[in-house]
Amino acid sequence: MNLQQGDKVICVDATGYLVDGQQYTVKRVFHLDNKIIGVTVNECVQKEGFSCYRTNRFIPIEKPHTISITSDDLESLLDAFVALDYYSEGTYINIANYSKVVDKIEGQIKKNNN
């Protein structure tokens, strides 16, 4: 697992002050022979001393990706979809599928730009 400072992770194997299912932020990454051997996390406050946790106690949360799309790009995608549907179905254009694609693309754009 390739973790970096600031990465968000979920605990899947609680021990000490960790809680299963809890989200944490990697505070520091410890290496030995170019391999990550452990991490500390911001949200886990140790009352005494220092605690480093094995990386297999966590799974990374994927970082969101933003898609930048212009109205011209959207129009091109829709034109391509209609053309593909037109050729695969003869002269019939499937309006239901067209609407699903439009809704899906618009939903992705709104989600990624919020």
ZAVEXZA-687767 format. One line per field, with one value per residue: residue in three letters; x, y, z of N, C-alpha, C in turn. Coordinates in steps of 0.001 Angstrom, whole numbers, plus 500000, padded with zeros to 6 digits. Example, Ala and Ser with C-alpha at 12.3 -4.5 7.8 and 13.67 -1.06 7.14 Angstrom:
BEGIN
rest <- ALA | SER
nu <- 513190 | 512850
nv <- 494310 | 497750
nw <- 507800 | 507080
cau <- 512300 | 513670
cav <- 495500 | 498940
caw <- 507800 | 507140
cu <- 513200 | 512900
cv <- 496700 | 500030
cw <- 507800 | 507870
END
This chain:
BEGIN
rest <- MET | ASN | LEU | GLN | GLN | GLY | ASP | LYS | VAL | ILE | CYS | VAL | ASP | ALA | THR | GLY | TYR | LEU | VAL | ASP | GLY | GLN | GLN | TYR | THR | VAL | LYS | ARG | VAL | PHE | HIS | LEU | ASP | ASN | LYS | ILE | ILE | GLY | VAL | THR | VAL | ASN | GLU | CYS | VAL | GLN | LYS | GLU | GLY | PHE | SER | CYS | TYR | ARG | THR | ASN | ARG | PHE | ILE | PRO | ILE | GLU | LYS | PRO | HIS | THR | ILE | SER | ILE | THR | SER | ASP | ASP | LEU | GLU | SER | LEU | LEU | ASP | ALA | PHE | VAL | ALA | LEU | ASP | TYR | TYR | SER | GLU | GLY | THR | TYR | ILE | ASN | ILE | ALA | ASN | TYR | SER | LYS | VAL | VAL | ASP | LYS | ILE | GLU | GLY | GLN | ILE | LYS | LYS | ASN | ASN | ASN
nu <- 500856 | 500603 | 500969 | 500626 | 501475 | 498637 | 496787 | 493544 | 492159 | 490476 | 489849 | 490262 | 490984 | 490903 | 492832 | 494322 | 493912 | 492434 | 489406 | 487198 | 486056 | 486211 | 487189 | 490395 | 493216 | 496310 | 499128 | 501900 | 504350 | 506171 | 509192 | 511133 | 513888 | 512993 | 510320 | 506989 | 506330 | 504673 | 502215 | 501249 | 498295 | 496279 | 493850 | 493946 | 494643 | 497269 | 497567 | 499795 | 503156 | 504175 | 502530 | 502607 | 500983 | 500451 | 500204 | 498355 | 496146 | 494467 | 492471 | 492842 | 491064 | 489705 | 490827 | 488876 | 488077 | 488120 | 486275 | 486634 | 484489 | 483262 | 480428 | 480475 | 481955 | 480152 | 478007 | 479224 | 479671 | 477032 | 476082 | 477686 | 476704 | 474036 | 474508 | 475801 | 473747 | 471863 | 473042 | 473295 | 470698 | 469307 | 467056 | 466014 | 466074 | 466898 | 465204 | 464812 | 467238 | 468923 | 468053 | 468798 | 471576 | 472101 | 471150 | 472888 | 475433 | 475069 | 474625 | 477123 | 478750 | 477709 | 478177 | 480992 | 481840 | 481060
nv <- 498824 | 502163 | 504829 | 508298 | 511277 | 512964 | 511478 | 509972 | 507375 | 504281 | 502502 | 499037 | 497087 | 497232 | 498371 | 499204 | 502593 | 502847 | 502678 | 500421 | 500951 | 503676 | 506839 | 508069 | 510362 | 510233 | 510968 | 510674 | 508796 | 505807 | 504340 | 501432 | 500140 | 501158 | 500411 | 500848 | 500699 | 501440 | 503756 | 506899 | 508492 | 511440 | 511714 | 509986 | 510085 | 509519 | 508647 | 508069 | 508080 | 506892 | 505789 | 503664 | 502417 | 499373 | 499270 | 497516 | 497649 | 499484 | 500767 | 502564 | 505587 | 506398 | 509109 | 511862 | 512567 | 515225 | 516221 | 518136 | 519555 | 520914 | 522637 | 522165 | 519788 | 518085 | 518173 | 516965 | 514388 | 513534 | 513675 | 511683 | 509458 | 509346 | 508950 | 506433 | 504861 | 505194 | 503908 | 501297 | 500498 | 500732 | 502935 | 503830 | 505761 | 505433 | 506971 | 506706 | 505577 | 507643 | 509718 | 508599 | 508589 | 511332 | 512209 | 510781 | 511807 | 514537 | 514265 | 513270 | 515429 | 517450 | 516217 | 515947 | 518569 | 519774
nw <- 500000 | 499106 | 500864 | 501754 | 503552 | 504719 | 503296 | 503236 | 505183 | 506055 | 508995 | 509301 | 510977 | 514073 | 516851 | 519971 | 520174 | 517898 | 515874 | 514406 | 511090 | 511267 | 509906 | 509151 | 509040 | 507509 | 509324 | 509538 | 507764 | 507984 | 506977 | 506039 | 504579 | 502073 | 502105 | 503193 | 506562 | 508596 | 509992 | 511474 | 512697 | 512444 | 513908 | 516015 | 519198 | 521264 | 524614 | 526099 | 525240 | 521994 | 519098 | 516370 | 513591 | 511786 | 508240 | 507129 | 508680 | 507686 | 504953 | 501956 | 501165 | 498156 | 496230 | 495168 | 491764 | 489481 | 486711 | 483900 | 481720 | 478749 | 477282 | 474575 | 474476 | 475767 | 473990 | 471779 | 472775 | 473124 | 470500 | 469360 | 470710 | 469809 | 467081 | 467129 | 468199 | 466226 | 464006 | 464965 | 465398 | 463041 | 461562 | 463870 | 466777 | 470046 | 472378 | 475130 | 476062 | 475283 | 476982 | 479450 | 479219 | 479003 | 481518 | 483195 | 482482 | 483114 | 485873 | 486719 | 486110 | 487795 | 490310 | 490329 | 490247 | 492548
cau <- 500000 | 501402 | 500314 | 501373 | 500934 | 497423 | 495832 | 492423 | 492074 | 489450 | 490381 | 489591 | 491497 | 491109 | 493685 | 494690 | 492951 | 491721 | 488026 | 486820 | 485153 | 486472 | 488074 | 491567 | 494113 | 497701 | 499945 | 503304 | 504601 | 507479 | 509768 | 512305 | 514349 | 512104 | 508965 | 506213 | 506104 | 503645 | 501754 | 500500 | 497135 | 495956 | 492674 | 494180 | 495477 | 497842 | 497709 | 501170 | 504133 | 504075 | 501964 | 502676 | 500118 | 500748 | 499349 | 497277 | 494989 | 493721 | 492315 | 492797 | 489863 | 490114 | 490716 | 487918 | 488609 | 487273 | 486256 | 486299 | 483845 | 482588 | 479154 | 480825 | 482319 | 478917 | 477258 | 479922 | 479384 | 475641 | 476003 | 478292 | 475788 | 472902 | 474999 | 476018 | 472442 | 471222 | 473601 | 473071 | 469270 | 468681 | 466633 | 465396 | 466917 | 466318 | 465106 | 464965 | 468672 | 469460 | 467752 | 469610 | 472946 | 472114 | 471021 | 474106 | 476512 | 474789 | 474849 | 478568 | 479295 | 477312 | 478868 | 482421 | 482145 | 480620
cav <- 500000 | 503371 | 505922 | 509538 | 512189 | 513638 | 510529 | 509536 | 505920 | 503707 | 501421 | 497751 | 496165 | 498127 | 498009 | 500392 | 503694 | 502840 | 502206 | 499848 | 501747 | 505106 | 507475 | 508730 | 511054 | 509838 | 512063 | 510413 | 507480 | 505292 | 503432 | 500621 | 499564 | 501658 | 499859 | 501470 | 499726 | 501901 | 505142 | 507501 | 509193 | 512668 | 511629 | 509019 | 510738 | 508577 | 509254 | 507876 | 507633 | 507008 | 504585 | 503542 | 501298 | 498697 | 499770 | 496569 | 497973 | 500524 | 500764 | 503968 | 506148 | 506943 | 510557 | 512212 | 513114 | 516242 | 516198 | 519421 | 519307 | 522093 | 522322 | 521585 | 518392 | 517371 | 518051 | 515970 | 513071 | 513192 | 513423 | 510372 | 508434 | 509272 | 508348 | 505005 | 504222 | 505246 | 502875 | 499954 | 500192 | 501132 | 504337 | 504061 | 506348 | 505065 | 508185 | 506341 | 505466 | 508992 | 510435 | 508013 | 509060 | 512758 | 512310 | 510263 | 512768 | 515719 | 513897 | 513184 | 516792 | 518120 | 515556 | 516214 | 519993 | 520277
caw <- 500000 | 498976 | 501581 | 501917 | 504548 | 504281 | 502718 | 504074 | 505268 | 506933 | 509815 | 509090 | 511989 | 515216 | 517977 | 520728 | 520129 | 516622 | 515860 | 513108 | 510267 | 511460 | 508937 | 509728 | 508122 | 507752 | 509843 | 509224 | 507173 | 508388 | 505984 | 506328 | 503305 | 501011 | 502245 | 504265 | 507632 | 509521 | 509915 | 512573 | 512156 | 513178 | 514769 | 517084 | 520197 | 522212 | 525939 | 526560 | 524260 | 520550 | 518485 | 514926 | 513226 | 510515 | 507162 | 506816 | 509524 | 506995 | 503501 | 501520 | 500547 | 496866 | 496078 | 494114 | 490527 | 488884 | 485259 | 483321 | 480431 | 478218 | 476628 | 473269 | 474731 | 476081 | 472741 | 470964 | 473342 | 472833 | 469058 | 469119 | 471215 | 468886 | 465844 | 467373 | 468355 | 464915 | 463139 | 465497 | 465415 | 461781 | 461580 | 465179 | 467824 | 471330 | 473195 | 476541 | 476316 | 475127 | 478231 | 480516 | 479044 | 479350 | 482981 | 483807 | 482261 | 483922 | 487269 | 486960 | 486066 | 489056 | 491430 | 490289 | 490387 | 493869
cu <- 500897 | 500661 | 501243 | 500716 | 499728 | 496391 | 494751 | 492350 | 490925 | 490094 | 489558 | 490046 | 491885 | 492029 | 494028 | 493585 | 492167 | 490318 | 487708 | 485826 | 485361 | 487421 | 489187 | 492359 | 495542 | 498505 | 501400 | 503448 | 506025 | 507936 | 510921 | 512682 | 513398 | 510713 | 508270 | 505942 | 505019 | 503298 | 501245 | 499362 | 496766 | 494873 | 492851 | 495161 | 495958 | 498049 | 499142 | 502042 | 503720 | 503519 | 502041 | 501868 | 500537 | 499745 | 498215 | 496062 | 494055 | 493517 | 492208 | 491426 | 490323 | 489880 | 489735 | 488629 | 487619 | 487407 | 485846 | 485736 | 483109 | 481264 | 479402 | 481205 | 481068 | 478105 | 477888 | 479658 | 477965 | 475439 | 476564 | 477360 | 474614 | 473330 | 475207 | 474692 | 471720 | 471726 | 473336 | 471608 | 468572 | 468324 | 466020 | 466414 | 466209 | 466342 | 465290 | 466449 | 469348 | 469266 | 468593 | 471046 | 473053 | 472052 | 472294 | 475252 | 476298 | 475014 | 476318 | 479196 | 478968 | 478073 | 480334 | 482780 | 481621 | 481706
cv <- 501232 | 504535 | 507111 | 510366 | 512914 | 512722 | 510178 | 508009 | 505524 | 502562 | 500149 | 496705 | 496989 | 497510 | 499296 | 501429 | 503768 | 502272 | 501666 | 500742 | 503243 | 505621 | 508204 | 509427 | 510686 | 511070 | 511903 | 508984 | 507062 | 504220 | 502630 | 499926 | 499894 | 501021 | 500581 | 500403 | 500161 | 503355 | 505597 | 508277 | 510370 | 512473 | 510682 | 509624 | 509689 | 509281 | 509154 | 507447 | 507820 | 505709 | 504691 | 502299 | 500699 | 499174 | 498809 | 496757 | 498983 | 500182 | 502228 | 504345 | 506784 | 508442 | 510867 | 512811 | 514123 | 516162 | 517582 | 519160 | 520570 | 521675 | 521737 | 520115 | 517551 | 517147 | 516999 | 514559 | 512623 | 512898 | 512040 | 509258 | 508243 | 508596 | 506851 | 504267 | 504149 | 504107 | 501468 | 499542 | 500565 | 502604 | 504733 | 504647 | 506113 | 506275 | 507869 | 506238 | 506831 | 509779 | 509915 | 508525 | 510528 | 512925 | 511861 | 511254 | 514018 | 515453 | 513834 | 514573 | 517525 | 517553 | 515954 | 517679 | 520599 | 520179
cw <- 500000 | 499624 | 501700 | 503005 | 503963 | 503651 | 503730 | 504012 | 506191 | 507707 | 509573 | 510103 | 513213 | 516261 | 518713 | 520688 | 518821 | 516787 | 514473 | 512386 | 510368 | 510379 | 509671 | 508625 | 508485 | 508163 | 509420 | 508717 | 507544 | 507407 | 506583 | 505035 | 502156 | 501014 | 503388 | 505316 | 508609 | 509317 | 511275 | 511927 | 513055 | 514231 | 515960 | 518078 | 521193 | 523544 | 526451 | 525395 | 522820 | 519993 | 516973 | 514574 | 511892 | 509457 | 506824 | 507726 | 508848 | 505526 | 503077 | 500966 | 499254 | 496826 | 494959 | 492908 | 489967 | 487367 | 484782 | 481933 | 480003 | 477589 | 475243 | 473406 | 474967 | 474811 | 471826 | 471463 | 473003 | 471353 | 468725 | 469572 | 470247 | 467589 | 466016 | 467481 | 467012 | 464035 | 463661 | 465434 | 464103 | 461850 | 462926 | 466151 | 469147 | 472278 | 474677 | 476901 | 476225 | 476423 | 479384 | 480437 | 479436 | 480857 | 483679 | 483666 | 483099 | 485400 | 487617 | 486989 | 487370 | 490241 | 491473 | 490468 | 491676 | 494884
END
